Amino acid sequence: MKGLPNNRMRMKLPASYNVVAVPLVLSILMSGIVSCISTIKSIGLAADLLGTWLGAWGVSWLIAFPTLLIVLPLVRKLVGLVVEPVQTGK
């Protein structure tokens, strides 16, 4: 039995999904890292660390994702004020 054709294995979302995909991935990673560090700092390497951290991560992500959806366009504009745009083919 052969696997899926190459074109089906590499299906990607359209570029228009970047508006949601970037904040989604960024919020998952950043809220996970920050909540983990904060939880370890608060309770140490306790037996219930995983459960406590996952609870903190869930709350953090619920705040981080919508915040990024709102704030990221502003951040891009602010960065555009201080960073030269990429020059494409002349």
N, C-alpha and C positions, 0 to 999 in steps of 0.2 A: 504494500500500500504506500503510495507516494504522499508526501506532505502537501500542504496548500501551495498553490502557485505563488511565486515571489511577489507579484503585485498585490495579492490579498494579505500577505504577511506584513506588508509595509503600509497598510492603510493609515492615513493620517487625517487629522481634522483639518478643515479649511483654515487659512491664515486668519480669517475673521474671528476665530475662536481664541486668538492670543489675548484678547481683551479680558477673558475670563480665565484662561488656562494659566497665564503667568501669575496673576494674584493667587489662584488656587494653590499652585505648587509652592510659591513663595510663602504663603501663609501657613501651609502644612509644615514646611521645613523650619521656618523661623519660630513659629509658636511651639513646635516640638522641642527644638534646641533650648530656647529660653525657658520654657516651663520645666524642662528636665533639670537644667542648672539651678533654677530657683527652688525646685522641690528637693533636690539633693542638699542644697544649702540650708533649707528649712528643717528637714527631718533626718538628714544624713543618709547613710546606706542602710536604712531600716528594712525590715522584712516585708513591709507593705509598700515599699517604694514604687513598684510597678503600678499598682492600682491607684495610688495617690497621684502619681505622675500622669497617668492616662486621664484621670478626672480633671486635673489641672490643665492638661493639653486640650481636652475637649472645650473647656470654658475659654481658654486662650484663643483657640481657633475660631470659635463662634464670634469673637470680637475682632480677631485679626483679618479674617477674610472679607467681611463687608467694609472694614476700614480701608483695606488695600484697594478694593473696588472704587471707593470714593477718592482716596488720596493719590493713587498712582498717576492719574492724568495730570494732577497738579505738580507732582514730583517731576514728571517728564518735561513739563513746561519750564520749571525752575532750572532743571539741568540743562535744557536747551539754551537758557540765557547765559550759561557759563562755559558750555562746551561747543566747539566748532562742529557743524554738521559734517557728516561723511560726504566726501566728494566722489561721485560716481562717474565713470567713463566720460572723458572729454573728447 
